[in-house]
Amino acid sequence: MTETSLENPAVDPDCIFCQIVAGRIPAEIVHESDKLIAFRDTSPKAPVHVLVVPRQHYRDVRELAFEPQLMSEVVRAAEEIALQEANGDFRLVFNTGASAGQSVFHVHAHVLAGEELAEGAL
């Protein structure tokens, strides 16, 4: 866990996803639980492009890996979203690090679905 706030070490006050989780920035939410939230990507790369975000702030999937139950919940949420929004098939992507395309440093899984996704294409 990234400790970034004295009030709540699980929240980074400068993180846009922490602001969405707190309800301070609007998002089109498609799934919620007590541990995560899922909302539509504002720049979709597939007909279904949803971000699954733990409510607690972790920088990337390397940090999330130390919480296997939460990691499992992220995957289960992705499956549920793909079943609700498409045919149940999906691609799950974690960009980890700036050079790998991570632009928001709060771990999030991209759920891509809704059509046949070409091998090698995002």
Phi and psi restraints in degrees (range 20) as a CNS / XPLOR table:
assign (resid 1 and name C) (resid 2 and name N)
       (resid 2 and name CA) (resid 2 and name C) 1.0 -89.0 20.0 2
assign (resid 2 and name N) (resid 2 and name CA)
       (resid 2 and name C) (resid 3 and name N) 1.0 119.4 20.0 2
assign (resid 2 and name C) (resid 3 and name N)
       (resid 3 and name CA) (resid 3 and name C) 1.0 -91.0 20.0 2
assign (resid 3 and name N) (resid 3 and name CA)
       (resid 3 and name C) (resid 4 and name N) 1.0 110.2 20.0 2
assign (resid 3 and name C) (resid 4 and name N)
       (resid 4 and name CA) (resid 4 and name C) 1.0 -130.3 20.0 2
assign (resid 4 and name N) (resid 4 and name CA)
       (resid 4 and name C) (resid 5 and name N) 1.0 -4.8 20.0 2
assign (resid 4 and name C) (resid 5 and name N)
       (resid 5 and name CA) (resid 5 and name C) 1.0 -137.6 20.0 2
assign (resid 5 and name N) (resid 5 and name CA)
       (resid 5 and name C) (resid 6 and name N) 1.0 134.2 20.0 2
assign (resid 5 and name C) (resid 6 and name N)
       (resid 6 and name CA) (resid 6 and name C) 1.0 -70.4 20.0 2
assign (resid 6 and name N) (resid 6 and name CA)
       (resid 6 and name C) (resid 7 and name N) 1.0 -31.8 20.0 2
assign (resid 6 and name C) (resid 7 and name N)
       (resid 7 and name CA) (resid 7 and name C) 1.0 -69.8 20.0 2
assign (resid 7 and name N) (resid 7 and name CA)
       (resid 7 and name C) (resid 8 and name N) 1.0 -45.7 20.0 2
assign (resid 7 and name C) (resid 8 and name N)
       (resid 8 and name CA) (resid 8 and name C) 1.0 -145.5 20.0 2
assign (resid 8 and name N) (resid 8 and name CA)
       (resid 8 and name C) (resid 9 and name N) 1.0 103.5 20.0 2
assign (resid 8 and name C) (resid 9 and name N)
       (resid 9 and name CA) (resid 9 and name C) 1.0 -64.9 20.0 2
assign (resid 9 and name N) (resid 9 and name CA)
       (resid 9 and name C) (resid 10 and name N) 1.0 -10.0 20.0 2
assign (resid 9 and name C) (resid 10 and name N)
       (resid 10 and name CA) (resid 10 and name C) 1.0 -91.1 20.0 2
assign (resid 10 and name N) (resid 10 and name CA)
       (resid 10 and name C) (resid 11 and name N) 1.0 5.5 20.0 2
assign (resid 10 and name C) (resid 11 and name N)
       (resid 11 and name CA) (resid 11 and name C) 1.0 -129.2 20.0 2
assign (resid 11 and name N) (resid 11 and name CA)
       (resid 11 and name C) (resid 12 and name N) 1.0 135.4 20.0 2
assign (resid 11 and name C) (resid 12 and name N)
       (resid 12 and name CA) (resid 12 and name C) 1.0 -106.9 20.0 2
assign (resid 12 and name N) (resid 12 and name CA)
       (resid 12 and name C) (resid 13 and name N) 1.0 113.1 20.0 2
assign (resid 12 and name C) (resid 13 and name N)
       (resid 13 and name CA) (resid 13 and name C) 1.0 -62.8 20.0 2
assign (resid 13 and name N) (resid 13 and name CA)
       (resid 13 and name C) (resid 14 and name N) 1.0 -18.1 20.0 2
assign (resid 13 and name C) (resid 14 and name N)
       (resid 14 and name CA) (resid 14 and name C) 1.0 -95.3 20.0 2
assign (resid 14 and name N) (resid 14 and name CA)
       (resid 14 and name C) (resid 15 and name N) 1.0 0.7 20.0 2
assign (resid 14 and name C) (resid 15 and name N)
       (resid 15 and name CA) (resid 15 and name C) 1.0 -90.4 20.0 2
assign (resid 15 and name N) (resid 15 and name CA)
       (resid 15 and name C) (resid 16 and name N) 1.0 125.9 20.0 2
assign (resid 15 and name C) (resid 16 and name N)
       (resid 16 and name CA) (resid 16 and name C) 1.0 -62.5 20.0 2
assign (resid 16 and name N) (resid 16 and name CA)
       (resid 16 and name C) (resid 17 and name N) 1.0 -36.7 20.0 2
assign (resid 16 and name C) (resid 17 and name N)
       (resid 17 and name CA) (resid 17 and name C) 1.0 -70.4 20.0 2
assign (resid 17 and name N) (resid 17 and name CA)
       (resid 17 and name C) (resid 18 and name N) 1.0 -36.1 20.0 2
assign (resid 17 and name C) (resid 18 and name N)
       (resid 18 and name CA) (resid 18 and name C) 1.0 -62.2 20.0 2
assign (resid 18 and name N) (resid 18 and name CA)
       (resid 18 and name C) (resid 19 and name N) 1.0 -36.1 20.0 2
assign (resid 18 and name C) (resid 19 and name N)
       (resid 19 and name CA) (resid 19 and name C) 1.0 -68.1 20.0 2
assign (resid 19 and name N) (resid 19 and name CA)
       (resid 19 and name C) (resid 20 and name N) 1.0 -38.3 20.0 2
assign (resid 19 and name C) (resid 20 and name N)
       (resid 20 and name CA) (resid 20 and name C) 1.0 -65.3 20.0 2
assign (resid 20 and name N) (resid 20 and name CA)
       (resid 20 and name C) (resid 21 and name N) 1.0 -46.5 20.0 2
assign (resid 20 and name C) (resid 21 and name N)
       (resid 21 and name CA) (resid 21 and name C) 1.0 -56.2 20.0 2
assign (resid 21 and name N) (resid 21 and name CA)
       (resid 21 and name C) (resid 22 and name N) 1.0 -40.1 20.0 2
assign (resid 21 and name C) (resid 22 and name N)
       (resid 22 and name CA) (resid 22 and name C) 1.0 -76.4 20.0 2
assign (resid 22 and name N) (resid 22 and name CA)
       (resid 22 and name C) (resid 23 and name N) 1.0 -8.6 20.0 2
assign (resid 22 and name C) (resid 23 and name N)
       (resid 23 and name CA) (resid 23 and name C) 1.0 83.4 20.0 2
assign (resid 23 and name N) (resid 23 and name CA)
       (resid 23 and name C) (resid 24 and name N) 1.0 11.0 20.0 2
assign (resid 23 and name C) (resid 24 and name N)
       (resid 24 and name CA) (resid 24 and name C) 1.0 -84.2 20.0 2
assign (resid 24 and name N) (resid 24 and name CA)
       (resid 24 and name C) (resid 25 and name N) 1.0 -22.3 20.0 2
assign (resid 24 and name C) (resid 25 and name N)
       (resid 25 and name CA) (resid 25 and name C) 1.0 -122.7 20.0 2
assign (resid 25 and name N) (resid 25 and name CA)
       (resid 25 and name C) (resid 26 and name N) 1.0 129.8 20.0 2
assign (resid 25 and name C) (resid 26 and name N)
       (resid 26 and name CA) (resid 26 and name C) 1.0 -72.2 20.0 2
assign (resid 26 and name N) (resid 26 and name CA)
       (resid 26 and name C) (resid 27 and name N) 1.0 151.0 20.0 2
assign (resid 26 and name C) (resid 27 and name N)
       (resid 27 and name CA) (resid 27 and name C) 1.0 -153.4 20.0 2
assign (resid 27 and name N) (resid 27 and name CA)
       (resid 27 and name C) (resid 28 and name N) 1.0 155.0 20.0 2
assign (resid 27 and name C) (resid 28 and name N)
       (resid 28 and name CA) (resid 28 and name C) 1.0 -85.8 20.0 2
assign (resid 28 and name N) (resid 28 and name CA)
       (resid 28 and name C) (resid 29 and name N) 1.0 93.4 20.0 2
assign (resid 28 and name C) (resid 29 and name N)
       (resid 29 and name CA) (resid 29 and name C) 1.0 -79.4 20.0 2
assign (resid 29 and name N) (resid 29 and name CA)
       (resid 29 and name C) (resid 30 and name N) 1.0 131.3 20.0 2
assign (resid 29 and name C) (resid 30 and name N)
       (resid 30 and name CA) (resid 30 and name C) 1.0 -115.3 20.0 2
assign (resid 30 and name N) (resid 30 and name CA)
       (resid 30 and name C) (resid 31 and name N) 1.0 -11.8 20.0 2
assign (resid 30 and name C) (resid 31 and name N)
       (resid 31 and name CA) (resid 31 and name C) 1.0 -159.9 20.0 2
assign (resid 31 and name N) (resid 31 and name CA)
       (resid 31 and name C) (resid 32 and name N) 1.0 141.5 20.0 2
assign (resid 31 and name C) (resid 32 and name N)
       (resid 32 and name CA) (resid 32 and name C) 1.0 -144.7 20.0 2
assign (resid 32 and name N) (resid 32 and name CA)
       (resid 32 and name C) (resid 33 and name N) 1.0 148.3 20.0 2
assign (resid 32 and name C) (resid 33 and name N)
       (resid 33 and name CA) (resid 33 and name C) 1.0 -143.5 20.0 2
assign (resid 33 and name N) (resid 33 and name CA)
       (resid 33 and name C) (resid 34 and name N) 1.0 -178.9 20.0 2
assign (resid 33 and name C) (resid 34 and name N)
       (resid 34 and name CA) (resid 34 and name C) 1.0 -69.3 20.0 2
assign (resid 34 and name N) (resid 34 and name CA)
       (resid 34 and name C) (resid 35 and name N) 1.0 -17.9 20.0 2
assign (resid 34 and name C) (resid 35 and name N)
       (resid 35 and name CA) (resid 35 and name C) 1.0 -110.9 20.0 2
assign (resid 35 and name N) (resid 35 and name CA)
       (resid 35 and name C) (resid 36 and name N) 1.0 -13.7 20.0 2
assign (resid 35 and name C) (resid 36 and name N)
       (resid 36 and name CA) (resid 36 and name C) 1.0 -151.1 20.0 2
assign (resid 36 and name N) (resid 36 and name CA)
       (resid 36 and name C) (resid 37 and name N) 1.0 167.7 20.0 2
assign (resid 36 and name C) (resid 37 and name N)
       (resid 37 and name CA) (resid 37 and name C) 1.0 -138.5 20.0 2
assign (resid 37 and name N) (resid 37 and name CA)
       (resid 37 and name C) (resid 38 and name N) 1.0 147.9 20.0 2
assign (resid 37 and name C) (resid 38 and name N)
       (resid 38 and name CA) (resid 38 and name C) 1.0 -132.6 20.0 2
assign (resid 38 and name N) (resid 38 and name CA)
       (resid 38 and name C) (resid 39 and name N) 1.0 134.7 20.0 2
assign (resid 38 and name C) (resid 39 and name N)
       (resid 39 and name CA) (resid 39 and name C) 1.0 -145.0 20.0 2
assign (resid 39 and name N) (resid 39 and name CA)
       (resid 39 and name C) (resid 40 and name N) 1.0 159.3 20.0 2
assign (resid 39 and name C) (resid 40 and name N)
       (resid 40 and name CA) (resid 40 and name C) 1.0 -68.4 20.0 2
assign (resid 40 and name N) (resid 40 and name CA)
       (resid 40 and name C) (resid 41 and name N) 1.0 138.6 20.0 2
assign (resid 40 and name C) (resid 41 and name N)
       (resid 41 and name CA) (resid 41 and name C) 1.0 -68.9 20.0 2
assign (resid 41 and name N) (resid 41 and name CA)
       (resid 41 and name C) (resid 42 and name N) 1.0 139.3 20.0 2
assign (resid 41 and name C) (resid 42 and name N)
       (resid 42 and name CA) (resid 42 and name C) 1.0 -78.2 20.0 2
assign (resid 42 and name N) (resid 42 and name CA)
       (resid 42 and name C) (resid 43 and name N) 1.0 -12.2 20.0 2
assign (resid 42 and name C) (resid 43 and name N)
       (resid 43 and name CA) (resid 43 and name C) 1.0 -129.7 20.0 2
assign (resid 43 and name N) (resid 43 and name CA)
       (resid 43 and name C) (resid 44 and name N) 1.0 72.4 20.0 2
assign (resid 43 and name C) (resid 44 and name N)
       (resid 44 and name CA) (resid 44 and name C) 1.0 -64.3 20.0 2
assign (resid 44 and name N) (resid 44 and name CA)
       (resid 44 and name C) (resid 45 and name N) 1.0 142.8 20.0 2
assign (resid 44 and name C) (resid 45 and name N)
       (resid 45 and name CA) (resid 45 and name C) 1.0 -108.2 20.0 2
assign (resid 45 and name N) (resid 45 and name CA)
       (resid 45 and name C) (resid 46 and name N) 1.0 1.2 20.0 2
assign (resid 45 and name C) (resid 46 and name N)
       (resid 46 and name CA) (resid 46 and name C) 1.0 -154.7 20.0 2
assign (resid 46 and name N) (resid 46 and name CA)
       (resid 46 and name C) (resid 47 and name N) 1.0 164.0 20.0 2
assign (resid 46 and name C) (resid 47 and name N)
       (resid 47 and name CA) (resid 47 and name C) 1.0 -54.4 20.0 2
assign (resid 47 and name N) (resid 47 and name CA)
       (resid 47 and name C) (resid 48 and name N) 1.0 -37.1 20.0 2
assign (resid 47 and name C) (resid 48 and name N)
       (resid 48 and name CA) (resid 48 and name C) 1.0 -114.2 20.0 2
assign (resid 48 and name N) (resid 48 and name CA)
       (resid 48 and name C) (resid 49 and name N) 1.0 116.8 20.0 2
assign (resid 48 and name C) (resid 49 and name N)
       (resid 49 and name CA) (resid 49 and name C) 1.0 -139.7 20.0 2
assign (resid 49 and name N) (resid 49 and name CA)
       (resid 49 and name C) (resid 50 and name N) 1.0 100.3 20.0 2
assign (resid 49 and name C) (resid 50 and name N)
       (resid 50 and name CA) (resid 50 and name C) 1.0 -120.7 20.0 2
assign (resid 50 and name N) (resid 50 and name CA)
       (resid 50 and name C) (resid 51 and name N) 1.0 142.2 20.0 2
assign (resid 50 and name C) (resid 51 and name N)
       (resid 51 and name CA) (resid 51 and name C) 1.0 -102.0 20.0 2
assign (resid 51 and name N) (resid 51 and name CA)
       (resid 51 and name C) (resid 52 and name N) 1.0 126.8 20.0 2
assign (resid 51 and name C) (resid 52 and name N)
       (resid 52 and name CA) (resid 52 and name C) 1.0 -102.8 20.0 2
assign (resid 52 and name N) (resid 52 and name CA)
       (resid 52 and name C) (resid 53 and name N) 1.0 120.8 20.0 2
assign (resid 52 and name C) (resid 53 and name N)
       (resid 53 and name CA) (resid 53 and name C) 1.0 -128.1 20.0 2
assign (resid 53 and name N) (resid 53 and name CA)
       (resid 53 and name C) (resid 54 and name N) 1.0 121.6 20.0 2
assign (resid 53 and name C) (resid 54 and name N)
       (resid 54 and name CA) (resid 54 and name C) 1.0 -61.0 20.0 2
assign (resid 54 and name N) (resid 54 and name CA)
       (resid 54 and name C) (resid 55 and name N) 1.0 142.7 20.0 2
assign (resid 54 and name C) (resid 55 and name N)
       (resid 55 and name CA) (resid 55 and name C) 1.0 -66.0 20.0 2
assign (resid 55 and name N) (resid 55 and name CA)
       (resid 55 and name C) (resid 56 and name N) 1.0 -35.2 20.0 2
assign (resid 55 and name C) (resid 56 and name N)
       (resid 56 and name CA) (resid 56 and name C) 1.0 -78.5 20.0 2
assign (resid 56 and name N) (resid 56 and name CA)
       (resid 56 and name C) (resid 57 and name N) 1.0 142.2 20.0 2
assign (resid 56 and name C) (resid 57 and name N)
       (resid 57 and name CA) (resid 57 and name C) 1.0 -80.8 20.0 2
assign (resid 57 and name N) (resid 57 and name CA)
       (resid 57 and name C) (resid 58 and name N) 1.0 117.7 20.0 2
assign (resid 57 and name C) (resid 58 and name N)
       (resid 58 and name CA) (resid 58 and name C) 1.0 -123.9 20.0 2
assign (resid 58 and name N) (resid 58 and name CA)
       (resid 58 and name C) (resid 59 and name N) 1.0 139.4 20.0 2
assign (resid 58 and name C) (resid 59 and name N)
       (resid 59 and name CA) (resid 59 and name C) 1.0 -63.9 20.0 2
assign (resid 59 and name N) (resid 59 and name CA)
       (resid 59 and name C) (resid 60 and name N) 1.0 -45.1 20.0 2
assign (resid 59 and name C) (resid 60 and name N)
       (resid 60 and name CA) (resid 60 and name C) 1.0 -157.6 20.0 2
assign (resid 60 and name N) (resid 60 and name CA)
       (resid 60 and name C) (resid 61 and name N) 1.0 -178.4 20.0 2
assign (resid 60 and name C) (resid 61 and name N)
       (resid 61 and name CA) (resid 61 and name C) 1.0 -65.9 20.0 2
assign (resid 61 and name N) (resid 61 and name CA)
       (resid 61 and name C) (resid 62 and name N) 1.0 -24.2 20.0 2
assign (resid 61 and name C) (resid 62 and name N)
       (resid 62 and name CA) (resid 62 and name C) 1.0 -62.6 20.0 2
assign (resid 62 and name N) (resid 62 and name CA)
       (resid 62 and name C) (resid 63 and name N) 1.0 -40.9 20.0 2
assign (resid 62 and name C) (resid 63 and name N)
       (resid 63 and name CA) (resid 63 and name C) 1.0 -70.9 20.0 2
assign (resid 63 and name N) (resid 63 and name CA)
       (resid 63 and name C) (resid 64 and name N) 1.0 -40.6 20.0 2
assign (resid 63 and name C) (resid 64 and name N)
       (resid 64 and name CA) (resid 64 and name C) 1.0 -63.0 20.0 2
assign (resid 64 and name N) (resid 64 and name CA)
       (resid 64 and name C) (resid 65 and name N) 1.0 -28.9 20.0 2
assign (resid 64 and name C) (resid 65 and name N)
       (resid 65 and name CA) (resid 65 and name C) 1.0 -59.9 20.0 2
assign (resid 65 and name N) (resid 65 and name CA)
       (resid 65 and name C) (resid 66 and name N) 1.0 -21.4 20.0 2
assign (resid 65 and name C) (resid 66 and name N)
       (resid 66 and name CA) (resid 66 and name C) 1.0 -78.6 20.0 2
assign (resid 66 and name N) (resid 66 and name CA)
       (resid 66 and name C) (resid 67 and name N) 1.0 -2.6 20.0 2
assign (resid 66 and name C) (resid 67 and name N)
       (resid 67 and name CA) (resid 67 and name C) 1.0 -123.6 20.0 2
assign (resid 67 and name N) (resid 67 and name CA)
       (resid 67 and name C) (resid 68 and name N) 1.0 72.8 20.0 2
assign (resid 67 and name C) (resid 68 and name N)
       (resid 68 and name CA) (resid 68 and name C) 1.0 -60.2 20.0 2
assign (resid 68 and name N) (resid 68 and name CA)
       (resid 68 and name C) (resid 69 and name N) 1.0 -32.4 20.0 2
assign (resid 68 and name C) (resid 69 and name N)
       (resid 69 and name CA) (resid 69 and name C) 1.0 -66.9 20.0 2
assign (resid 69 and name N) (resid 69 and name CA)
       (resid 69 and name C) (resid 70 and name N) 1.0 -40.5 20.0 2
assign (resid 69 and name C) (resid 70 and name N)
       (resid 70 and name CA) (resid 70 and name C) 1.0 -68.4 20.0 2
assign (resid 70 and name N) (resid 70 and name CA)
       (resid 70 and name C) (resid 71 and name N) 1.0 -40.1 20.0 2
assign (resid 70 and name C) (resid 71 and name N)
       (resid 71 and name CA) (resid 71 and name C) 1.0 -58.9 20.0 2
assign (resid 71 and name N) (resid 71 and name CA)
       (resid 71 and name C) (resid 72 and name N) 1.0 -43.2 20.0 2
assign (resid 71 and name C) (resid 72 and name N)
       (resid 72 and name CA) (resid 72 and name C) 1.0 -62.8 20.0 2
assign (resid 72 and name N) (resid 72 and name CA)
       (resid 72 and name C) (resid 73 and name N) 1.0 -39.0 20.0 2
assign (resid 72 and name C) (resid 73 and name N)
       (resid 73 and name CA) (resid 73 and name C) 1.0 -65.0 20.0 2
assign (resid 73 and name N) (resid 73 and name CA)
       (resid 73 and name C) (resid 74 and name N) 1.0 -36.6 20.0 2
assign (resid 73 and name C) (resid 74 and name N)
       (resid 74 and name CA) (resid 74 and name C) 1.0 -60.1 20.0 2
assign (resid 74 and name N) (resid 74 and name CA)
       (resid 74 and name C) (resid 75 and name N) 1.0 -45.8 20.0 2
assign (resid 74 and name C) (resid 75 and name N)
       (resid 75 and name CA) (resid 75 and name C) 1.0 -66.0 20.0 2
assign (resid 75 and name N) (resid 75 and name CA)
       (resid 75 and name C) (resid 76 and name N) 1.0 -42.5 20.0 2
assign (resid 75 and name C) (resid 76 and name N)
       (resid 76 and name CA) (resid 76 and name C) 1.0 -63.7 20.0 2
assign (resid 76 and name N) (resid 76 and name CA)
       (resid 76 and name C) (resid 77 and name N) 1.0 -38.3 20.0 2
assign (resid 76 and name C) (resid 77 and name N)
       (resid 77 and name CA) (resid 77 and name C) 1.0 -64.5 20.0 2
assign (resid 77 and name N) (resid 77 and name CA)
       (resid 77 and name C) (resid 78 and name N) 1.0 -40.7 20.0 2
assign (resid 77 and name C) (resid 78 and name N)
       (resid 78 and name CA) (resid 78 and name C) 1.0 -59.4 20.0 2
assign (resid 78 and name N) (resid 78 and name CA)
       (resid 78 and name C) (resid 79 and name N) 1.0 -43.9 20.0 2
assign (resid 78 and name C) (resid 79 and name N)
       (resid 79 and name CA) (resid 79 and name C) 1.0 -62.6 20.0 2
assign (resid 79 and name N) (resid 79 and name CA)
       (resid 79 and name C) (resid 80 and name N) 1.0 -45.0 20.0 2
assign (resid 79 and name C) (resid 80 and name N)
       (resid 80 and name CA) (resid 80 and name C) 1.0 -61.5 20.0 2
assign (resid 80 and name N) (resid 80 and name CA)
       (resid 80 and name C) (resid 81 and name N) 1.0 -42.3 20.0 2
assign (resid 80 and name C) (resid 81 and name N)
       (resid 81 and name CA) (resid 81 and name C) 1.0 -62.7 20.0 2
assign (resid 81 and name N) (resid 81 and name CA)
       (resid 81 and name C) (resid 82 and name N) 1.0 -44.8 20.0 2
assign (resid 81 and name C) (resid 82 and name N)
       (resid 82 and name CA) (resid 82 and name C) 1.0 -63.8 20.0 2
assign (resid 82 and name N) (resid 82 and name CA)
       (resid 82 and name C) (resid 83 and name N) 1.0 -35.1 20.0 2
assign (resid 82 and name C) (resid 83 and name N)
       (resid 83 and name CA) (resid 83 and name C) 1.0 -69.5 20.0 2
assign (resid 83 and name N) (resid 83 and name CA)
       (resid 83 and name C) (resid 84 and name N) 1.0 -38.8 20.0 2
assign (resid 83 and name C) (resid 84 and name N)
       (resid 84 and name CA) (resid 84 and name C) 1.0 -74.0 20.0 2
assign (resid 84 and name N) (resid 84 and name CA)
       (resid 84 and name C) (resid 85 and name N) 1.0 -37.8 20.0 2
assign (resid 84 and name C) (resid 85 and name N)
       (resid 85 and name CA) (resid 85 and name C) 1.0 -102.0 20.0 2
assign (resid 85 and name N) (resid 85 and name CA)
       (resid 85 and name C) (resid 86 and name N) 1.0 -15.8 20.0 2
assign (resid 85 and name C) (resid 86 and name N)
       (resid 86 and name CA) (resid 86 and name C) 1.0 -148.6 20.0 2
assign (resid 86 and name N) (resid 86 and name CA)
       (resid 86 and name C) (resid 87 and name N) 1.0 -150.8 20.0 2
assign (resid 86 and name C) (resid 87 and name N)
       (resid 87 and name CA) (resid 87 and name C) 1.0 -91.7 20.0 2
assign (resid 87 and name N) (resid 87 and name CA)
       (resid 87 and name C) (resid 88 and name N) 1.0 6.5 20.0 2
assign (resid 87 and name C) (resid 88 and name N)
       (resid 88 and name CA) (resid 88 and name C) 1.0 100.1 20.0 2
assign (resid 88 and name N) (resid 88 and name CA)
       (resid 88 and name C) (resid 89 and name N) 1.0 -20.1 20.0 2
assign (resid 88 and name C) (resid 89 and name N)
       (resid 89 and name CA) (resid 89 and name C) 1.0 -82.3 20.0 2
assign (resid 89 and name N) (resid 89 and name CA)
       (resid 89 and name C) (resid 90 and name N) 1.0 144.6 20.0 2
assign (resid 89 and name C) (resid 90 and name N)
       (resid 90 and name CA) (resid 90 and name C) 1.0 -158.6 20.0 2
assign (resid 90 and name N) (resid 90 and name CA)
       (resid 90 and name C) (resid 91 and name N) 1.0 161.0 20.0 2
assign (resid 90 and name C) (resid 91 and name N)
       (resid 91 and name CA) (resid 91 and name C) 1.0 -110.6 20.0 2
assign (resid 91 and name N) (resid 91 and name CA)
       (resid 91 and name C) (resid 92 and name N) 1.0 136.5 20.0 2
assign (resid 91 and name C) (resid 92 and name N)
       (resid 92 and name CA) (resid 92 and name C) 1.0 -118.5 20.0 2
assign (resid 92 and name N) (resid 92 and name CA)
       (resid 92 and name C) (resid 93 and name N) 1.0 122.1 20.0 2
assign (resid 92 and name C) (resid 93 and name N)
       (resid 93 and name CA) (resid 93 and name C) 1.0 -127.9 20.0 2
assign (resid 93 and name N) (resid 93 and name CA)
       (resid 93 and name C) (resid 94 and name N) 1.0 132.5 20.0 2
assign (resid 93 and name C) (resid 94 and name N)
       (resid 94 and name CA) (resid 94 and name C) 1.0 -116.3 20.0 2
assign (resid 94 and name N) (resid 94 and name CA)
       (resid 94 and name C) (resid 95 and name N) 1.0 113.7 20.0 2
assign (resid 94 and name C) (resid 95 and name N)
       (resid 95 and name CA) (resid 95 and name C) 1.0 -83.2 20.0 2
assign (resid 95 and name N) (resid 95 and name CA)
       (resid 95 and name C) (resid 96 and name N) 1.0 128.8 20.0 2
assign (resid 95 and name C) (resid 96 and name N)
       (resid 96 and name CA) (resid 96 and name C) 1.0 -128.1 20.0 2
assign (resid 96 and name N) (resid 96 and name CA)
       (resid 96 and name C) (resid 97 and name N) 1.0 103.6 20.0 2
assign (resid 96 and name C) (resid 97 and name N)
       (resid 97 and name CA) (resid 97 and name C) 1.0 99.8 20.0 2
assign (resid 97 and name N) (resid 97 and name CA)
       (resid 97 and name C) (resid 98 and name N) 1.0 151.7 20.0 2
assign (resid 97 and name C) (resid 98 and name N)
       (resid 98 and name CA) (resid 98 and name C) 1.0 -59.2 20.0 2
assign (resid 98 and name N) (resid 98 and name CA)
       (resid 98 and name C) (resid 99 and name N) 1.0 -41.8 20.0 2
assign (resid 98 and name C) (resid 99 and name N)
       (resid 99 and name CA) (resid 99 and name C) 1.0 -72.3 20.0 2
assign (resid 99 and name N) (resid 99 and name CA)
       (resid 99 and name C) (resid 100 and name N) 1.0 -13.0 20.0 2
assign (resid 99 and name C) (resid 100 and name N)
       (resid 100 and name CA) (resid 100 and name C) 1.0 -98.0 20.0 2
assign (resid 100 and name N) (resid 100 and name CA)
       (resid 100 and name C) (resid 101 and name N) 1.0 4.2 20.0 2
assign (resid 100 and name C) (resid 101 and name N)
       (resid 101 and name CA) (resid 101 and name C) 1.0 100.2 20.0 2
assign (resid 101 and name N) (resid 101 and name CA)
       (resid 101 and name C) (resid 102 and name N) 1.0 4.3 20.0 2
assign (resid 101 and name C) (resid 102 and name N)
       (resid 102 and name CA) (resid 102 and name C) 1.0 -73.9 20.0 2
assign (resid 102 and name N) (resid 102 and name CA)
       (resid 102 and name C) (resid 103 and name N) 1.0 120.0 20.0 2
assign (resid 102 and name C) (resid 103 and name N)
       (resid 103 and name CA) (resid 103 and name C) 1.0 -109.9 20.0 2
assign (resid 103 and name N) (resid 103 and name CA)
       (resid 103 and name C) (resid 104 and name N) 1.0 -21.0 20.0 2
assign (resid 103 and name C) (resid 104 and name N)
       (resid 104 and name CA) (resid 104 and name C) 1.0 -117.0 20.0 2
assign (resid 104 and name N) (resid 104 and name CA)
       (resid 104 and name C) (resid 105 and name N) 1.0 121.2 20.0 2
assign (resid 104 and name C) (resid 105 and name N)
       (resid 105 and name CA) (resid 105 and name C) 1.0 -92.8 20.0 2
assign (resid 105 and name N) (resid 105 and name CA)
       (resid 105 and name C) (resid 106 and name N) 1.0 57.7 20.0 2
assign (resid 105 and name C) (resid 106 and name N)
       (resid 106 and name CA) (resid 106 and name C) 1.0 -136.5 20.0 2
assign (resid 106 and name N) (resid 106 and name CA)
       (resid 106 and name C) (resid 107 and name N) 1.0 117.4 20.0 2
assign (resid 106 and name C) (resid 107 and name N)
       (resid 107 and name CA) (resid 107 and name C) 1.0 -50.2 20.0 2
assign (resid 107 and name N) (resid 107 and name CA)
       (resid 107 and name C) (resid 108 and name N) 1.0 137.5 20.0 2
assign (resid 107 and name C) (resid 108 and name N)
       (resid 108 and name CA) (resid 108 and name C) 1.0 -154.7 20.0 2
assign (resid 108 and name N) (resid 108 and name CA)
       (resid 108 and name C) (resid 109 and name N) 1.0 141.7 20.0 2
assign (resid 108 and name C) (resid 109 and name N)
       (resid 109 and name CA) (resid 109 and name C) 1.0 -101.1 20.0 2
assign (resid 109 and name N) (resid 109 and name CA)
       (resid 109 and name C) (resid 110 and name N) 1.0 131.6 20.0 2
assign (resid 109 and name C) (resid 110 and name N)
       (resid 110 and name CA) (resid 110 and name C) 1.0 -88.1 20.0 2
assign (resid 110 and name N) (resid 110 and name CA)
       (resid 110 and name C) (resid 111 and name N) 1.0 121.2 20.0 2
assign (resid 110 and name C) (resid 111 and name N)
       (resid 111 and name CA) (resid 111 and name C) 1.0 -100.6 20.0 2
assign (resid 111 and name N) (resid 111 and name CA)
       (resid 111 and name C) (resid 112 and name N) 1.0 115.1 20.0 2
assign (resid 111 and name C) (resid 112 and name N)
       (resid 112 and name CA) (resid 112 and name C) 1.0 -114.5 20.0 2
assign (resid 112 and name N) (resid 112 and name CA)
       (resid 112 and name C) (resid 113 and name N) 1.0 130.2 20.0 2
assign (resid 112 and name C) (resid 113 and name N)
       (resid 113 and name CA) (resid 113 and name C) 1.0 -162.9 20.0 2
assign (resid 113 and name N) (resid 113 and name CA)
       (resid 113 and name C) (resid 114 and name N) 1.0 -177.1 20.0 2
assign (resid 113 and name C) (resid 114 and name N)
       (resid 114 and name CA) (resid 114 and name C) 1.0 104.8 20.0 2
assign (resid 114 and name N) (resid 114 and name CA)
       (resid 114 and name C) (resid 115 and name N) 1.0 -8.0 20.0 2
assign (resid 114 and name C) (resid 115 and name N)
       (resid 115 and name CA) (resid 115 and name C) 1.0 -164.6 20.0 2
assign (resid 115 and name N) (resid 115 and name CA)
       (resid 115 and name C) (resid 116 and name N) 1.0 172.5 20.0 2
assign (resid 115 and name C) (resid 116 and name N)
       (resid 116 and name CA) (resid 116 and name C) 1.0 -69.8 20.0 2
assign (resid 116 and name N) (resid 116 and name CA)
       (resid 116 and name C) (resid 117 and name N) 1.0 118.7 20.0 2
assign (resid 116 and name C) (resid 117 and name N)
       (resid 117 and name CA) (resid 117 and name C) 1.0 -92.8 20.0 2
assign (resid 117 and name N) (resid 117 and name CA)
       (resid 117 and name C) (resid 118 and name N) 1.0 124.8 20.0 2
assign (resid 117 and name C) (resid 118 and name N)
       (resid 118 and name CA) (resid 118 and name C) 1.0 -64.5 20.0 2
assign (resid 118 and name N) (resid 118 and name CA)
       (resid 118 and name C) (resid 119 and name N) 1.0 141.5 20.0 2
assign (resid 118 and name C) (resid 119 and name N)
       (resid 119 and name CA) (resid 119 and name C) 1.0 -60.7 20.0 2
assign (resid 119 and name N) (resid 119 and name CA)
       (resid 119 and name C) (resid 120 and name N) 1.0 132.2 20.0 2
assign (resid 119 and name C) (resid 120 and name N)
       (resid 120 and name CA) (resid 120 and name C) 1.0 86.5 20.0 2
assign (resid 120 and name N) (resid 120 and name CA)
       (resid 120 and name C) (resid 121 and name N) 1.0 -10.0 20.0 2
assign (resid 120 and name C) (resid 121 and name N)
       (resid 121 and name CA) (resid 121 and name C) 1.0 -100.6 20.0 2
assign (resid 121 and name N) (resid 121 and name CA)
       (resid 121 and name C) (resid 122 and name N) 1.0 149.0 20.0 2
